[in-house]
Amino acid sequence: MDALYTRFLAPAVPAALFAVGGYFLIRLRFFFCLHPRRALRKMYGGKQPRQAFTAVCLALGGTMGVGNITGVALALLVGGAGAVFWMLVAAFFAMAVKYAEVVLAMDTRERRADGTFRGGAPYYMRPGGRRHGFLSLLFSLLCIVCSVFQGSILQGNAVGEAVHVTFGAEPGIPGVALSIAALALLLFCRPLLGRVCALLVPLATVLYLFLCLAVLIVHRGALGGACLAILHGSLTPAAGAGGFLGFFTSEALRVGCARGLLSNEAGCGTAPLAHITAEGSTPAGQGLCGVFEVFLDTAVVCTLTALACLTSGVRGSPDAPFSYVADAVGTVFGRAAMPLVTVAVTGFAFATVLSWAFYGLSCLDTLTRSAPVRVAYLVLYCGGLIVGCVSAPKSVFRAIDILLAVMTLINLAALIKKADRVVTLSAEEGLLVSRRRADAPARAPRAESAAQYRP
């Protein structure tokens, strides 16, 4: 499996992500880059902004997690400083991809009898006139398996390592505590998941950004050298390997794109499962919230994590990525660094646990509505937190890389097929109107009209 990923999936994912992202950027005329004020007005212009914010926090709970901390640290230790550059490049193209998948999810969602919504990637992958297709069912199955690895085992591993390094406690203890708390919320308080994430994500983000910024301020003299190391590490492997083939097989690019995908989830089709819960929000408005998620997650939090590690001058081991980040913060906060980073990791991890459980349950609905199966899934999911506390990070990351890569390739193919619909919805909401024609009288719709693509 490792050879399959390294030789085929790892080069294919960045190539497909760049190609599809570039295609959507051109079709959408780079509007969120060229017209940021218009995009911001649309993003905050919904009828019920509080519910839209809750949906964004639920999605951020899945994206803002240990991938921003231990994932970035592992990327630096395995792929070198150049991995950071490719994380940022992938994020730029991923913004357009995430916009497209959220727009399609909002357009194809269905309201249940209890007033809640169902939809997401499994729904916009369906063939016309059919309830489900092969790709829809395959994606749902992969997402369920990935939720156990990404949302349960990986989060338990990060929290277990953090608590063990900080307090010397047995790794299984935090796993048991997290599993009990998560199982109680998921079984009896599922409607509160968004509210819990809306509380945890902002608090953990503010705390973690404060820690990283403090490290950068204290070590500001090394900031220039860190930036040069990122640029040098991103360009040298491609040049030394001899052109295009070496470019797409360089370790920095593979690891950078994989860690970026693990962190911001753009393109893999999971975040739209949270966005569809937003009441009173338009498809384009929620799509722009997805763009904001990628920017905050990768361009801000992941970049600050990498710069804090590089400027601190500490060294780490791929077997202990948390200690690498904690030692970097420790150069400023001393002994208080471990508890502070542990609190941030635990907050991020628990929000991710809840978000990915929501993703898994949503995809499970496309396969079966059996209540015993749902309970069995939740027990298995929460039990993965205990398993994750004693599992090896490398094996967990590799399994997640493979699952996310396959899910991403399936999802990108579905997005390309529905690209016209994304453009039509964006045009209907006035996002693709050029500035010089914004005040001109309305013209007759072109051939690419809503009626042409509306089912």
C-alpha positions as semicolon CSV with decimal commas, in nm:
position;residue;x (nm);y (nm);z (nm)
1;M;0,000;0,000;0,000
2;D;0,287;0,235;0,071
3;A;0,433;0,175;-0,275
4;L;0,089;0,224;-0,434
5;Y;0,054;0,560;-0,266
6;T;0,409;0,682;-0,329
7;R;0,422;0,584;-0,698
8;F;0,068;0,653;-0,812
9;L;-0,165;0,830;-0,570
10;A;0,083;1,081;-0,430
11;P;0,174;1,230;-0,772
12;A;-0,184;1,201;-0,904
13;V;-0,352;1,400;-0,625
14;P;-0,150;1,724;-0,658
15;A;-0,167;1,703;-1,037
16;A;-0,546;1,659;-1,030
17;L;-0,591;1,922;-0,759
18;F;-0,389;2,180;-0,952
19;A;-0,565;2,098;-1,280
20;V;-0,920;2,108;-1,142
21;G;-0,848;2,407;-0,920
22;G;-0,697;2,599;-1,211
23;Y;-0,994;2,508;-1,431
24;F;-1,243;2,644;-1,177
25;L;-1,033;2,956;-1,115
26;I;-1,051;3,035;-1,487
27;R;-1,420;2,950;-1,518
28;L;-1,500;3,159;-1,209
29;R;-1,274;3,444;-1,332
30;F;-1,071;3,451;-1,008
31;F;-1,359;3,650;-0,859
32;F;-1,279;3,590;-0,491
33;C;-0,920;3,704;-0,556
34;L;-1,001;4,006;-0,776
35;H;-1,317;4,118;-0,593
36;P;-1,266;4,037;-0,222
37;R;-1,513;4,299;-0,096
38;R;-1,793;4,159;-0,312
39;A;-1,706;3,809;-0,193
40;L;-1,713;3,918;0,173
41;R;-2,052;4,085;0,132
42;K;-2,190;3,769;-0,022
43;M;-2,040;3,547;0,246
44;Y;-2,201;3,744;0,531
45;G;-2,523;3,829;0,348
46;G;-2,736;3,530;0,449
47;K;-3,072;3,554;0,620
48;Q;-2,958;3,357;0,926
49;P;-2,588;3,436;0,984
50;R;-2,579;3,256;1,319
51;Q;-2,670;2,921;1,164
52;A;-2,427;2,986;0,880
53;F;-2,155;3,054;1,138
54;T;-2,240;2,732;1,321
55;A;-2,212;2,536;0,995
56;V;-1,874;2,697;0,924
57;C;-1,750;2,609;1,274
58;L;-1,870;2,251;1,229
59;A;-1,671;2,235;0,904
60;L;-1,373;2,407;1,068
61;G;-1,392;2,146;1,343
62;G;-1,303;1,891;1,076
63;T;-1,035;2,105;0,914
64;M;-0,881;2,291;1,208
65;G;-0,733;2,001;1,399
66;V;-0,413;1,816;1,470
67;G;-0,329;1,843;1,099
68;N;-0,249;2,208;1,168
69;I;-0,009;2,112;1,447
70;T;0,129;1,759;1,434
71;G;0,052;1,727;1,061
72;V;0,256;2,035;0,972
73;A;0,535;1,930;1,207
74;L;0,550;1,588;1,042
75;A;0,554;1,755;0,699
76;L;0,859;1,959;0,801
77;L;1,038;1,659;0,948
78;V;0,970;1,430;0,650
79;G;0,944;1,663;0,350
80;G;1,166;1,947;0,466
81;A;1,090;2,319;0,478
82;G;0,987;2,317;0,112
83;A;0,671;2,126;0,203
84;V;0,531;2,451;0,345
85;F;0,555;2,621;0,005
86;W;0,359;2,343;-0,164
87;M;0,099;2,349;0,112
88;L;0,035;2,715;0,025
89;V;0,032;2,653;-0,351
90;A;-0,210;2,363;-0,309
91;A;-0,427;2,580;-0,082
92;F;-0,460;2,849;-0,351
93;F;-0,598;2,600;-0,602
94;A;-0,794;2,422;-0,329
95;M;-0,994;2,739;-0,257
96;A;-1,168;2,716;-0,595
97;V;-1,222;2,342;-0,552
98;K;-1,378;2,383;-0,209
99;Y;-1,600;2,663;-0,337
100;A;-1,726;2,436;-0,614
101;E;-1,799;2,137;-0,392
102;V;-1,983;2,344;-0,131
103;V;-2,192;2,518;-0,400
104;L;-2,295;2,184;-0,550
105;A;-2,373;2,039;-0,208
106;M;-2,598;2,334;-0,123
107;D;-2,769;2,306;-0,462
108;T;-2,848;1,933;-0,429
109;R;-2,931;1,907;-0,058
110;E;-3,267;1,769;0,049
111;R;-3,475;1,858;0,353
112;R;-3,582;1,574;0,583
113;A;-3,922;1,547;0,748
114;D;-3,773;1,674;1,077
115;G;-3,652;1,994;0,908
116;T;-3,282;1,901;0,888
117;F;-3,088;1,865;0,564
118;R;-2,909;1,577;0,400
119;G;-2,677;1,595;0,103
120;G;-2,310;1,654;0,031
121;A;-2,079;1,479;-0,213
122;P;-2,278;1,151;-0,222
123;Y;-2,578;1,348;-0,349
124;Y;-2,417;1,554;-0,624
125;M;-2,239;1,238;-0,741
126;R;-2,570;1,064;-0,811
127;P;-2,660;0,997;-1,176
128;G;-2,966;1,184;-1,299
129;G;-3,294;1,028;-1,195
130;R;-3,135;0,768;-0,964
131;R;-3,120;0,762;-0,587
132;H;-2,756;0,651;-0,571
133;G;-2,483;0,543;-0,808
134;F;-2,167;0,339;-0,777
135;L;-1,941;0,641;-0,712
136;S;-2,183;0,780;-0,455
137;L;-2,189;0,455;-0,260
138;L;-1,813;0,404;-0,293
139;F;-1,744;0,756;-0,169
140;S;-1,978;0,705;0,128
141;L;-1,804;0,381;0,224
142;L;-1,457;0,537;0,197
143;C;-1,567;0,838;0,402
144;I;-1,700;0,612;0,679
145;V;-1,370;0,424;0,698
146;C;-1,170;0,748;0,676
147;S;-1,376;0,901;0,956
148;V;-1,257;0,630;1,193
149;F;-0,891;0,689;1,101
150;Q;-0,895;1,066;1,061
151;G;-1,158;1,169;1,313
152;S;-1,097;0,910;1,581
153;I;-0,764;0,725;1,574
154;L;-0,553;1,023;1,461
155;Q;-0,712;1,261;1,713
156;G;-0,671;1,011;1,995
157;N;-0,309;0,962;1,898
158;A;-0,238;1,335;1,912
159;V;-0,413;1,387;2,246
160;G;-0,257;1,074;2,396
161;E;0,092;1,185;2,299
162;A;0,030;1,538;2,424
163;V;-0,105;1,430;2,763
164;H;0,169;1,168;2,807
165;V;0,451;1,411;2,723
166;T;0,303;1,691;2,934
167;F;0,173;1,515;3,243
168;G;0,329;1,168;3,221
169;A;-0,012;1,000;3,225
170;E;-0,078;0,671;3,053
171;P;-0,187;0,734;2,690
172;G;-0,503;0,528;2,731
173;I;-0,647;0,755;3,000
174;P;-0,725;1,056;2,775
175;G;-0,854;0,813;2,512
176;V;-1,110;0,671;2,752
177;A;-1,214;1,019;2,868
178;L;-1,254;1,148;2,511
179;S;-1,443;0,839;2,397
180;I;-1,696;0,864;2,682
181;A;-1,755;1,236;2,626
182;A;-1,784;1,195;2,247
183;L;-2,017;0,894;2,271
184;A;-2,249;1,078;2,511
185;L;-2,272;1,380;2,281
186;L;-2,315;1,177;1,963
187;L;-2,583;0,948;2,106
188;F;-2,791;1,195;2,305
189;C;-2,700;1,550;2,195
190;R;-2,635;1,532;1,821
191;P;-2,815;1,865;1,748
192;L;-2,562;2,038;1,975
193;L;-2,255;1,930;1,776
194;G;-2,242;2,255;1,579
195;R;-2,272;2,466;1,893
196;V;-1,995;2,275;2,070
197;C;-1,765;2,324;1,769
198;A;-1,866;2,693;1,755
199;L;-1,731;2,722;2,109
200;L;-1,422;2,502;2,087
201;V;-1,283;2,607;1,749
202;P;-1,256;2,986;1,810
203;L;-1,111;2,941;2,161
204;A;-0,851;2,684;2,054
205;T;-0,761;2,889;1,745
206;V;-0,707;3,212;1,939
207;L;-0,492;3,035;2,199
208;Y;-0,280;2,857;1,939
209;L;-0,232;3,167;1,723
210;F;-0,117;3,357;2,033
211;L;0,146;3,091;2,105
212;C;0,279;3,088;1,746
213;L;0,287;3,467;1,716
214;A;0,478;3,493;2,043
215;V;0,743;3,254;1,909
216;L;0,773;3,454;1,586
217;I;0,808;3,783;1,773
218;V;1,081;3,651;2,001
219;H;1,269;3,481;1,713
220;R;1,195;3,748;1,452
221;G;1,561;3,765;1,358
222;A;1,540;3,412;1,215
223;L;1,225;3,477;1,016
224;G;1,409;3,574;0,696
225;G;1,621;3,260;0,709
226;A;1,312;3,045;0,758
227;C;1,144;3,197;0,452
228;L;1,456;3,138;0,243
229;A;1,469;2,777;0,362
230;I;1,108;2,727;0,252
231;L;1,178;2,868;-0,095
232;H;1,505;2,680;-0,135
233;G;1,351;2,351;-0,023
234;S;1,059;2,387;-0,263
235;L;1,266;2,455;-0,575
236;T;1,578;2,244;-0,533
237;P;1,417;1,896;-0,553
238;A;1,245;1,978;-0,882
239;A;1,560;2,124;-1,037
240;G;1,780;1,841;-0,919
241;A;1,546;1,566;-1,035
242;G;1,541;1,687;-1,392
243;G;1,220;1,861;-1,486
244;F;0,851;1,785;-1,479
245;L;0,871;1,423;-1,361
246;G;1,099;1,512;-1,075
247;F;0,877;1,807;-0,990
248;F;0,572;1,586;-0,932
249;T;0,767;1,314;-0,752
250;S;0,962;1,540;-0,516
251;E;0,920;1,461;-0,150
252;A;0,848;1,823;-0,060
253;L;0,556;1,844;-0,302
254;R;0,411;1,504;-0,210
255;V;0,426;1,564;0,163
256;G;0,320;1,928;0,138
257;C;0,011;1,854;-0,068
258;A;-0,079;1,552;0,144
259;R;-0,051;1,749;0,469
260;G;-0,239;2,039;0,315
261;L;-0,521;1,807;0,207
262;L;-0,521;1,645;0,552
263;S;-0,553;1,989;0,709
264;N;-0,799;2,184;0,492
265;E;-0,986;1,885;0,338
266;A;-1,047;2,082;0,018
267;G;-1,138;1,853;-0,269
268;C;-1,202;1,538;-0,069
269;G;-1,575;1,609;-0,037
270;T;-1,619;1,597;0,341
271;A;-1,662;1,963;0,442
272;P;-1,981;2,011;0,229
273;L;-2,152;1,764;0,463
274;A;-2,130;2,034;0,732
275;H;-2,210;2,331;0,509
276;I;-2,545;2,190;0,400
277;T;-2,674;2,239;0,756
278;A;-2,672;2,619;0,711
279;E;-3,027;2,754;0,704
280;G;-3,103;3,063;0,497
281;S;-2,765;3,072;0,323
282;T;-2,719;3,071;-0,054
283;P;-2,496;2,820;-0,237
284;A;-2,241;3,087;-0,333
285;G;-2,246;3,237;0,017
286;Q;-2,159;2,905;0,178
287;G;-1,908;2,833;-0,100
288;L;-1,723;3,151;-0,006
289;C;-1,725;3,038;0,356
290;G;-1,541;2,731;0,230
291;V;-1,283;2,956;0,064
292;F;-1,235;3,135;0,397
293;E;-1,184;2,801;0,574
294;V;-0,899;2,705;0,342
295;F;-0,736;3,045;0,384
296;L;-0,761;3,043;0,765
297;D;-0,657;2,681;0,796
298;T;-0,359;2,667;0,562
299;A;-0,245;3,022;0,485
300;V;-0,271;3,134;0,848
301;V;-0,259;2,851;1,102
302;C;-0,043;2,597;0,914
303;T;0,199;2,867;0,799
304;L;0,238;3,005;1,152
305;T;0,301;2,654;1,284
306;A;0,576;2,595;1,028
307;L;0,740;2,934;1,082
308;A;0,733;2,891;1,460
309;C;0,909;2,554;1,429
310;L;1,166;2,678;1,177
311;T;1,254;3,003;1,355
312;S;1,284;2,840;1,697
313;G;1,589;2,637;1,592
314;V;1,478;2,318;1,771
315;R;1,502;1,974;1,616
316;G;1,243;1,702;1,620
317;S;1,174;1,341;1,527
318;P;0,905;1,211;1,288
319;D;0,800;0,973;1,566
320;A;0,711;1,263;1,799
321;P;0,571;1,556;1,596
322;F;0,388;1,703;1,896
323;S;0,712;1,734;2,091
324;Y;0,863;1,926;1,798
325;V;0,591;2,193;1,818
326;A;0,590;2,198;2,198
327;D;0,970;2,242;2,210
328;A;0,941;2,533;1,965
329;V;0,681;2,702;2,186
330;G;0,893;2,614;2,489
331;T;1,171;2,843;2,369
332;V;0,941;3,130;2,469
333;F;0,706;2,998;2,738
334;G;0,937;2,748;2,906
335;R;0,764;2,482;3,115
336;A;0,423;2,638;3,050
337;A;0,452;2,554;2,680
338;M;0,356;2,189;2,714
339;P;0,026;2,249;2,900
340;L;-0,070;2,538;2,672
341;V;-0,010;2,342;2,351
342;T;-0,184;2,039;2,504
343;V;-0,496;2,247;2,573
344;A;-0,498;2,374;2,213
345;V;-0,443;2,023;2,071
346;T;-0,719;1,878;2,290
347;G;-0,966;2,150;2,188
348;F;-0,889;2,105;1,818
349;A;-0,896;1,726;1,847
350;F;-1,232;1,707;2,022
351;A;-1,393;1,941;1,768
352;T;-1,251;1,723;1,490
353;V;-1,386;1,410;1,660
354;L;-1,737;1,556;1,660
355;S;-1,714;1,688;1,302
356;W;-1,587;1,364;1,149
357;A;-1,846;1,163;1,339
358;F;-2,107;1,388;1,179
359;Y;-1,948;1,320;0,837
360;G;-1,948;0,945;0,898
361;L;-2,310;0,942;1,012
362;S;-2,415;1,151;0,713
363;C;-2,251;0,906;0,472
364;L;-2,390;0,611;0,665
365;D;-2,738;0,748;0,593
366;T;-2,678;0,690;0,222
367;L;-2,610;0,320;0,288
368;T;-2,859;0,233;0,561
369;R;-3,103;0,395;0,803
370;S;-3,079;0,113;1,059
371;A;-3,056;0,246;1,416
372;P;-2,850;-0,053;1,546
373;V;-2,596;0,001;1,266
374;R;-2,564;0,369;1,362
375;V;-2,507;0,280;1,727
376;A;-2,250;0,014;1,630
377;Y;-2,069;0,269;1,414
378;L;-2,056;0,523;1,698
379;V;-1,924;0,263;1,943
380;L;-1,654;0,162;1,693
381;Y;-1,577;0,526;1,618
382;C;-1,540;0,628;1,982
383;G;-1,342;0,312;2,057
384;G;-1,092;0,428;1,794
385;L;-0,996;0,713;2,027
386;I;-0,859;0,459;2,275
387;V;-0,681;0,266;2,000
388;G;-0,534;0,586;1,861
389;C;-0,367;0,672;2,189
390;V;-0,128;0,378;2,149
391;S;-0,095;0,361;1,767
392;A;0,202;0,473;1,557
393;P;0,159;0,815;1,386
394;K;0,325;0,709;1,058
395;S;0,091;0,416;0,995
396;V;-0,215;0,627;1,077
397;F;-0,105;0,911;0,850
398;R;-0,036;0,673;0,561
399;A;-0,378;0,509;0,586
400;I;-0,544;0,852;0,590
401;D;-0,332;0,970;0,296
402;I;-0,451;0,675;0,085
403;L;-0,817;0,714;0,177
404;L;-0,818;1,091;0,124
405;A;-0,636;1,051;-0,208
406;V;-0,895;0,808;-0,346
407;M;-1,185;1,018;-0,215
408;T;-1,030;1,330;-0,369
409;L;-0,985;1,176;-0,713
410;I;-1,347;1,053;-0,712
411;N;-1,477;1,390;-0,595
412;L;-1,272;1,593;-0,844
413;A;-1,410;1,385;-1,130
414;A;-1,765;1,459;-1,011
415;L;-1,686;1,832;-0,978
416;I;-1,557;1,856;-1,335
417;K;-1,874;1,689;-1,460
418;K;-2,091;1,949;-1,279
419;A;-1,868;2,253;-1,348
420;D;-2,130;2,426;-1,563
421;R;-2,377;2,414;-1,277
422;V;-2,126;2,581;-1,043
423;V;-2,068;2,863;-1,293
424;T;-2,442;2,907;-1,349
425;L;-2,520;2,937;-0,977
426;S;-2,235;3,183;-0,928
427;A;-2,356;3,395;-1,217
428;E;-2,714;3,392;-1,085
429;E;-2,591;3,537;-0,755
430;G;-2,403;3,815;-0,931
431;L;-2,049;3,704;-0,851
432;L;-1,924;3,678;-1,209
433;V;-2,037;4,023;-1,325
434;S;-1,741;4,240;-1,416
435;R;-1,704;4,571;-1,233
436;R;-1,745;4,785;-1,543
437;R;-2,076;4,614;-1,624
438;A;-2,214;4,601;-1,271
439;D;-2,440;4,904;-1,326
440;A;-2,540;4,822;-1,684
441;P;-2,900;4,719;-1,765
442;A;-2,976;4,351;-1,734
443;R;-2,923;4,156;-2,054
444;A;-3,091;3,844;-2,182
445;P;-2,934;3,527;-2,039
446;R;-2,665;3,363;-2,244
447;A;-2,665;3,004;-2,359
448;E;-2,512;2,908;-2,025
449;S;-2,832;2,978;-1,832
450;A;-2,990;2,836;-1,522
451;A;-3,267;2,667;-1,720
452;Q;-3,013;2,473;-1,923
453;Y;-2,868;2,299;-1,620
454;R;-3,154;2,292;-1,371
455;P;-3,274;1,933;-1,319
